[in-house]
């Protein structure tokens, strides 16, 4: 991250801290308000190098807060009804899920650090990408801890690039994997027979269904990943993996893709003069028949939509032949967490084969455990899961999975898009 970007981040963090202090969270039956979270002061300094048996002993009876985006109804249900009871029964740990946007989480961490609080209100954090990089660089995270977890060595492929690096930056044990995501495209075979296999075919698809395709405005997470996938298809992905985070260098590299996106605008909804603000708006437009396709970072979201009656059974998922952007999301621990032992125990349990299988079945989230490390019984627990209709098998998804750009390149891409593409 260059100095200008880092300075901007710190300024934003302080503004968000002030805002966060004045605003409440949306009500949700499966999550609690931040103001309701419990902080249990501890007098002894936590030693992460103690044996895991001692960590288990210290964690007993604690309440551990897990801060993350609270807008996923299914995930909140899974955490509160599947994960929380297991943690309580096996370890006497109470899991408290707190819904908060990541910007406000980072603002809260930064504010507590500035106030000199050695023990804050946040234990675990759902995080990845630029947010992880910024939090780690600003000394807001506890670690390294991942290698201390028995299930990390037992179930995780420690040589996997997405275990060692998050959006191109080394993790160094400050995160443990939580779930995998991958960009997929979605349309209804009853409405459109085509499934474009590359950027060129996608352009023709948009011409044929003029005004019936769009994507979320950047910096929406899904919209940004969609644009990066198109960029990869037009100019390739390898050059970005070690690219300097310099705006002019990045712009020169993506120039052919920028010309493509400008041309694409002519055939999009509202002729690309405006874009829906969020992926949720794009999904709603697809469900209402206003659009002929949508996109998702959840590779099995179509199956869930069909089961809930949101999608017709003819809705299906497809990918580009060269692949689509995929990434891993992670769990981190706040540096001033008052319940580090309980956080480590909770994270260790979540990356177990048992809990990852429930996440795969209930949320259709790609598991982070290595299949090769599973016992025969554990493999069977994954193999018997019905992933549902309209989706692609896991092996095809992983074979067409492209690495994320480094975290400090992504905001540059988003800035260039705002300057060069919107309204052009």
C-alpha positions as CSV (number, residue, x, y, z in Angstrom):
1,X,0.0,0.0,0.0
2,X,1.5,3.3,-1.0
3,X,1.9,6.2,1.5
4,X,-1.0,8.2,0.0
5,X,-3.3,5.2,0.3
6,X,-2.2,4.4,3.8
7,X,-2.7,7.9,4.9
8,X,-6.2,8.0,3.4
9,X,-7.0,4.7,5.1
10,X,-6.0,6.1,8.5
11,X,-8.1,9.2,8.0
12,X,-11.1,7.2,6.9
13,X,-10.7,4.9,10.0
14,X,-10.9,7.8,12.3
15,X,-14.0,9.3,10.6
16,X,-15.6,5.9,10.7
17,X,-14.8,5.5,14.3
18,X,-16.7,8.7,15.1
19,X,-19.6,7.6,13.0
20,X,-19.6,4.1,14.5
21,X,-19.8,5.6,18.0
22,X,-23.0,7.4,17.1
23,X,-24.8,4.6,15.1
24,X,-26.5,1.4,16.0
25,X,-26.7,-1.9,14.2
26,X,-29.7,-3.3,12.4
27,X,-31.8,-5.7,14.4
28,X,-31.5,-9.3,13.5
29,X,-32.9,-12.4,15.3
30,X,-29.6,-14.3,15.2
31,X,-27.1,-11.5,16.0
32,X,-26.6,-9.1,18.8
33,X,-26.0,-5.4,18.9
34,X,-22.4,-4.3,19.4
35,X,-23.5,-2.5,22.5
36,X,-24.8,-5.8,23.9
37,X,-21.4,-7.6,23.6
38,X,-19.7,-8.7,26.8
39,X,-16.1,-7.9,27.7
40,X,-14.6,-10.0,30.5
41,X,-11.4,-8.3,31.7
42,X,-8.5,-10.6,32.3
43,X,-5.6,-9.7,34.4
44,X,-2.9,-12.1,33.1
45,X,-1.1,-11.6,29.7
46,X,-2.1,-14.3,27.3
47,X,0.7,-16.6,26.2
48,X,-0.1,-18.0,22.7
49,X,2.7,-20.5,23.0
50,X,1.1,-22.4,25.9
51,X,-0.1,-26.0,25.1
52,X,-3.5,-26.3,23.5
53,X,-4.7,-28.2,26.5
54,X,-4.0,-25.1,28.6
55,X,-5.6,-22.9,26.1
56,X,-8.7,-25.1,26.3
57,X,-8.6,-24.8,30.1
58,X,-8.3,-21.0,30.0
59,X,-11.1,-20.7,27.4
60,X,-13.6,-22.5,29.5
61,X,-16.6,-20.4,30.6
62,X,-15.6,-17.5,28.3
63,X,-17.9,-15.5,25.9
64,X,-16.2,-14.9,22.6
65,X,-17.4,-12.2,20.2
66,X,-17.3,-12.9,16.5
67,X,-17.6,-9.6,14.5
68,X,-18.5,-9.8,10.8
69,X,-21.0,-8.8,8.2
70,X,-24.5,-9.6,9.6
71,X,-26.5,-9.5,6.3
72,X,-26.3,-13.2,5.6
73,X,-29.4,-14.8,7.1
74,X,-28.3,-18.3,6.5
75,X,-24.8,-17.8,7.9
76,X,-26.2,-16.2,11.0
77,X,-28.5,-19.1,11.5
78,X,-25.7,-21.6,11.0
79,X,-23.5,-19.8,13.5
80,X,-26.2,-19.5,16.1
81,X,-27.9,-22.9,15.7
82,X,-25.0,-25.2,14.6
83,X,-21.7,-23.7,15.7
84,X,-22.6,-22.0,19.0
85,X,-24.2,-25.1,20.6
86,X,-21.2,-27.2,19.8
87,X,-18.8,-24.7,21.3
88,X,-21.0,-24.5,24.4
89,X,-21.4,-28.2,24.9
90,X,-17.8,-29.2,24.2
91,X,-15.8,-26.3,25.6
92,X,-18.3,-24.2,27.7
93,X,-17.6,-21.3,25.3
94,X,-20.5,-18.9,24.5
95,X,-20.4,-17.6,20.9
96,X,-21.7,-14.1,20.5
97,X,-22.2,-13.1,16.8
98,X,-22.0,-9.3,16.2
99,X,-23.2,-7.9,12.9
100,X,-21.1,-5.0,11.7
101,X,-19.6,-3.8,8.4
102,X,-15.9,-4.3,8.1
103,X,-15.2,-0.6,7.8
104,X,-16.8,0.0,11.2
105,X,-15.0,-3.0,12.7
106,X,-11.7,-1.6,11.6
107,X,-12.7,1.8,12.9
108,X,-13.7,0.3,16.2
109,X,-10.3,-1.5,16.5
110,X,-8.4,1.7,15.5
111,X,-10.4,3.8,18.0
112,X,-9.8,1.4,20.9
113,X,-6.1,1.3,20.0
114,X,-5.9,5.1,20.0
115,X,-7.7,5.1,23.4
116,X,-5.0,2.8,24.7
117,X,-7.4,0.0,25.6
118,X,-5.4,-3.2,26.2
119,X,-8.6,-5.1,26.3
120,X,-11.2,-4.2,23.7
121,X,-14.7,-5.5,22.7
122,X,-13.8,-7.5,19.7
123,X,-12.4,-11.1,19.7
124,X,-12.8,-12.8,16.3
125,X,-13.1,-11.0,13.0
126,X,-14.4,-12.2,9.6
127,X,-12.0,-10.6,7.2
128,X,-9.9,-10.8,4.1
129,X,-8.2,-8.9,1.3
130,X,-7.3,-5.2,1.6
131,X,-9.0,-5.1,5.0
132,X,-6.7,-7.7,6.4
133,X,-3.7,-6.1,4.9
134,X,-4.6,-2.7,6.4
135,X,-5.5,-4.2,9.8
136,X,-2.2,-6.1,10.0
137,X,-0.1,-3.2,8.8
138,X,-1.7,-1.0,11.5
139,X,-1.0,-3.5,14.2
140,X,-4.7,-4.2,15.0
141,X,-4.4,-8.0,14.9
142,X,-3.1,-10.7,17.2
143,X,-0.7,-13.3,16.0
144,X,0.8,-15.4,14.8
145,X,-1.7,-18.0,16.1
146,X,-2.8,-20.2,13.2
147,X,0.0,-22.7,13.5
148,X,-0.9,-23.2,17.1
149,X,-4.2,-24.7,16.2
150,X,-4.2,-28.5,16.0
151,X,-6.8,-28.6,13.3
152,X,-4.8,-26.2,11.1
153,X,-2.1,-28.8,10.7
154,X,-4.5,-31.7,10.7
155,X,-6.9,-30.5,8.0
156,X,-5.5,-27.5,6.1
157,X,-3.1,-27.6,3.2
158,X,-0.5,-25.4,4.6
159,X,1.2,-25.1,1.2
160,X,-1.9,-23.8,-0.5
161,X,-1.2,-20.2,-1.8
162,X,-4.5,-19.1,-0.4
163,X,-3.4,-20.3,3.1
164,X,-0.1,-18.5,2.8
165,X,-1.3,-15.4,1.1
166,X,-4.4,-13.3,1.2
167,X,-4.9,-11.2,-1.9
168,X,-1.2,-11.5,-2.6
169,X,0.0,-10.6,0.9
170,X,1.6,-13.0,3.4
171,X,-0.7,-14.1,6.2
172,X,2.1,-15.1,8.6
173,X,-0.3,-16.9,10.9
174,X,-2.5,-13.9,11.5
175,X,-5.5,-15.5,9.9
176,X,-7.1,-19.0,9.6
177,X,-9.2,-19.9,6.6
178,X,-13.0,-19.8,7.0
179,X,-14.6,-20.5,3.6
180,X,-13.9,-20.1,-0.1
181,X,-15.7,-18.0,-2.6
182,X,-15.6,-17.8,-6.4
183,X,-17.2,-15.6,-9.0
184,X,-19.9,-17.3,-11.0
185,X,-22.4,-16.1,-13.6
186,X,-26.1,-16.9,-13.5
187,X,-28.8,-17.0,-16.1
188,X,-32.0,-18.9,-16.8
189,X,-31.9,-21.5,-19.6
190,X,-35.6,-20.9,-20.2
191,X,-34.9,-17.3,-21.1
192,X,-31.5,-17.4,-22.7
193,X,-29.8,-20.5,-24.1
194,X,-26.3,-18.9,-24.2
195,X,-23.7,-19.2,-21.5
196,X,-20.8,-17.0,-22.7
197,X,-17.4,-18.6,-22.4
198,X,-15.2,-15.6,-22.6
199,X,-15.2,-11.8,-22.8
200,X,-15.8,-11.7,-26.5
201,X,-18.9,-14.0,-26.3
202,X,-20.1,-11.9,-23.3
203,X,-20.0,-8.8,-25.5
204,X,-22.1,-10.5,-28.1
205,X,-24.5,-11.7,-25.4
206,X,-25.0,-8.2,-24.2
207,X,-25.6,-7.0,-27.7
208,X,-28.2,-9.6,-28.3
209,X,-29.9,-8.8,-25.0
210,X,-29.3,-5.1,-25.1
211,X,-30.3,-3.3,-21.9
212,X,-30.9,-6.6,-20.1
213,X,-27.4,-7.0,-18.5
214,X,-25.5,-5.0,-16.0
215,X,-23.3,-5.4,-12.9
216,X,-22.9,-3.6,-9.5
217,X,-21.1,-0.4,-9.4
218,X,-17.6,-0.6,-8.0
219,X,-16.5,-0.7,-5.2
220,X,-19.3,-3.2,-4.5
221,X,-17.4,-6.4,-3.7
222,X,-19.2,-8.6,-6.3
223,X,-19.0,-5.9,-9.0
224,X,-15.3,-5.4,-8.4
225,X,-14.7,-9.1,-8.7
226,X,-16.7,-9.2,-11.9
227,X,-14.7,-6.4,-13.5
228,X,-11.4,-8.1,-12.4
229,X,-12.6,-11.3,-14.0
230,X,-13.3,-9.4,-17.3
231,X,-9.9,-7.8,-17.1
232,X,-8.2,-11.1,-16.6
233,X,-10.0,-12.5,-19.6
234,X,-9.0,-9.6,-21.8
235,X,-5.3,-9.1,-20.7
236,X,-4.4,-12.2,-18.6
237,X,-3.9,-12.4,-14.9
238,X,-0.2,-13.3,-14.4
239,X,1.2,-9.8,-14.8
240,X,-0.8,-8.5,-11.8
241,X,0.5,-10.9,-9.2
242,X,3.7,-9.0,-8.7
243,X,2.7,-5.6,-10.1
244,X,3.8,-2.4,-8.5
245,X,0.8,-0.6,-6.9
246,X,1.3,2.4,-9.1
247,X,-1.8,3.9,-10.8
248,X,-0.1,4.6,-14.1
249,X,1.4,1.2,-14.3
250,X,-1.9,-0.5,-13.5
251,X,-3.8,1.7,-16.0
252,X,-1.4,0.9,-18.8
253,X,-1.7,-2.8,-18.1
254,X,-5.5,-2.8,-18.2
255,X,-5.9,-0.3,-21.1
256,X,-7.3,-2.9,-23.6
257,X,-9.8,-4.0,-20.9
258,X,-10.8,-0.4,-20.3
259,X,-11.6,0.0,-24.0
260,X,-13.6,-3.2,-23.8
261,X,-15.6,-2.0,-20.8
262,X,-16.3,1.4,-22.5
263,X,-17.7,-0.4,-25.5
264,X,-19.6,-2.8,-23.3
265,X,-21.4,0.1,-21.7
266,X,-23.4,0.8,-24.9
267,X,-25.3,-2.5,-24.5
268,X,-25.8,-2.6,-20.8
269,X,-28.9,-1.6,-18.7
270,X,-29.3,2.2,-19.0
271,X,-26.5,2.2,-21.5
272,X,-23.9,2.1,-18.7
273,X,-24.7,5.6,-17.7
274,X,-25.5,4.3,-14.2
275,X,-25.1,1.0,-12.4
276,X,-27.0,-0.6,-9.5
277,X,-25.3,0.2,-6.3
278,X,-25.2,-3.3,-4.9
279,X,-25.2,-7.0,-5.9
280,X,-28.5,-7.3,-4.1
281,X,-30.1,-4.8,-6.5
282,X,-28.7,-6.7,-9.5
283,X,-30.1,-10.0,-8.1
284,X,-33.5,-8.4,-7.5
285,X,-33.6,-7.1,-11.1
286,X,-32.8,-10.6,-12.4
287,X,-35.4,-12.1,-10.2
288,X,-38.0,-9.6,-11.5
289,X,-37.1,-10.3,-15.2
290,X,-35.6,-6.9,-15.8
291,X,-32.2,-8.5,-16.4
292,X,-31.3,-11.8,-18.2
293,X,-28.3,-12.6,-15.9
294,X,-26.7,-11.9,-12.6
295,X,-23.5,-12.9,-10.8
296,X,-22.5,-14.1,-7.4
297,X,-19.4,-14.7,-5.3
298,X,-21.3,-17.7,-3.8
299,X,-20.7,-20.6,-6.3
300,X,-23.7,-22.6,-4.9
301,X,-26.0,-19.6,-4.5
302,X,-28.2,-20.8,-7.3
303,X,-28.9,-24.1,-5.5
304,X,-30.0,-22.3,-2.4
305,X,-32.1,-19.9,-4.5
306,X,-33.9,-22.8,-6.2
307,X,-34.5,-24.5,-2.9
308,X,-36.1,-21.4,-1.4
309,X,-38.2,-20.8,-4.5
310,X,-36.4,-17.6,-5.4
311,X,-35.2,-19.0,-8.7
312,X,-36.8,-21.2,-11.3
313,X,-35.3,-24.7,-11.6
314,X,-34.0,-23.7,-15.0
315,X,-31.6,-21.2,-13.5
316,X,-28.0,-22.3,-13.8
317,X,-24.4,-21.3,-13.1
318,X,-21.6,-20.9,-15.7
319,X,-18.0,-19.7,-15.9
320,X,-15.6,-18.4,-18.5
321,X,-13.3,-21.0,-20.0
322,X,-10.2,-19.3,-18.7
323,X,-11.8,-19.1,-15.2
324,X,-13.1,-16.6,-12.7
325,X,-11.7,-14.8,-9.7
326,X,-11.8,-16.8,-6.5
327,X,-10.6,-16.1,-2.9
328,X,-10.7,-17.3,0.6
329,X,-12.2,-15.5,3.6
330,X,-10.6,-15.8,7.0
331,X,-10.9,-15.5,10.7
332,X,-8.6,-13.2,12.6
333,X,-8.2,-12.2,16.3
334,X,-8.1,-8.6,17.5
335,X,-4.8,-7.7,19.1
336,X,-6.6,-6.4,22.2
337,X,-9.1,-9.3,22.3
338,X,-10.0,-10.0,26.0
339,X,-10.7,-13.7,25.2
340,X,-7.9,-14.9,22.9
341,X,-7.9,-18.4,24.3
342,X,-11.6,-18.8,23.5
343,X,-11.1,-17.2,20.1
344,X,-8.4,-19.8,19.3
345,X,-10.6,-22.7,20.4
346,X,-13.6,-21.4,18.4
347,X,-11.5,-21.0,15.3
348,X,-9.9,-24.4,15.7
349,X,-13.3,-25.9,15.9
350,X,-14.6,-24.1,12.8
351,X,-11.8,-25.4,10.7
352,X,-12.5,-29.0,11.7
353,X,-13.8,-31.4,9.1
354,X,-17.1,-31.8,11.0
355,X,-17.9,-28.1,11.1
356,X,-16.7,-27.4,7.6
357,X,-19.0,-30.2,6.4
358,X,-21.9,-28.5,8.1
359,X,-20.9,-25.2,6.5
360,X,-20.8,-26.9,3.1
361,X,-24.2,-28.5,3.6
362,X,-26.1,-25.7,5.2
363,X,-24.4,-22.7,3.4
364,X,-23.1,-24.2,0.2
365,X,-19.7,-22.6,1.1
366,X,-16.7,-24.2,-0.5
367,X,-14.8,-25.9,2.3
368,X,-11.3,-25.0,3.3
369,X,-10.2,-28.4,4.5
370,X,-7.9,-30.4,2.3
371,X,-9.8,-33.5,1.0
372,X,-6.5,-35.5,0.9
373,X,-6.1,-35.0,4.7
374,X,-9.6,-36.4,5.6
375,X,-10.2,-39.8,6.9
376,X,-12.5,-42.1,4.9
377,X,-15.4,-41.4,7.2
378,X,-14.8,-37.6,6.9
379,X,-14.6,-37.9,3.1
380,X,-17.9,-39.7,3.1
381,X,-19.5,-36.9,5.1
382,X,-18.6,-34.5,2.3
383,X,-19.3,-36.8,-0.6
384,X,-22.9,-37.5,0.5
385,X,-23.8,-33.8,0.6
386,X,-26.2,-32.9,-2.2
387,X,-25.0,-29.6,-3.5
388,X,-28.3,-29.0,-5.3
389,X,-29.5,-27.9,-8.7
390,X,-28.2,-25.5,-11.2
391,X,-24.6,-25.5,-9.9
392,X,-21.2,-26.7,-11.0
393,X,-19.3,-29.5,-9.2
394,X,-16.5,-28.4,-6.9
395,X,-13.7,-29.9,-9.1
396,X,-14.8,-27.8,-12.1
397,X,-14.9,-24.7,-10.0
398,X,-11.5,-25.2,-8.5
399,X,-10.0,-26.1,-11.9
400,X,-11.2,-22.7,-13.2
401,X,-10.2,-20.6,-10.2
402,X,-8.1,-17.6,-10.8
403,X,-6.0,-15.9,-8.1
404,X,-6.9,-12.5,-6.6
405,X,-4.9,-9.4,-7.4
406,X,-2.8,-8.1,-4.6
407,X,-4.8,-6.1,-2.1
408,X,-3.1,-2.8,-3.0
409,X,-4.0,-3.2,-6.7
410,X,-7.7,-3.7,-6.2
411,X,-8.5,-0.1,-5.0
412,X,-6.5,1.3,-7.9
413,X,-8.6,-0.8,-10.3
414,X,-11.8,0.5,-8.6
415,X,-10.6,4.1,-8.8
416,X,-9.7,3.8,-12.5
417,X,-13.1,2.3,-13.2
418,X,-14.9,5.2,-11.5
419,X,-12.9,7.7,-13.5
420,X,-12.9,5.9,-16.9
421,X,-15.9,3.7,-17.2
422,X,-19.0,5.0,-15.3
423,X,-21.1,7.1,-17.5
424,X,-18.8,6.7,-20.5
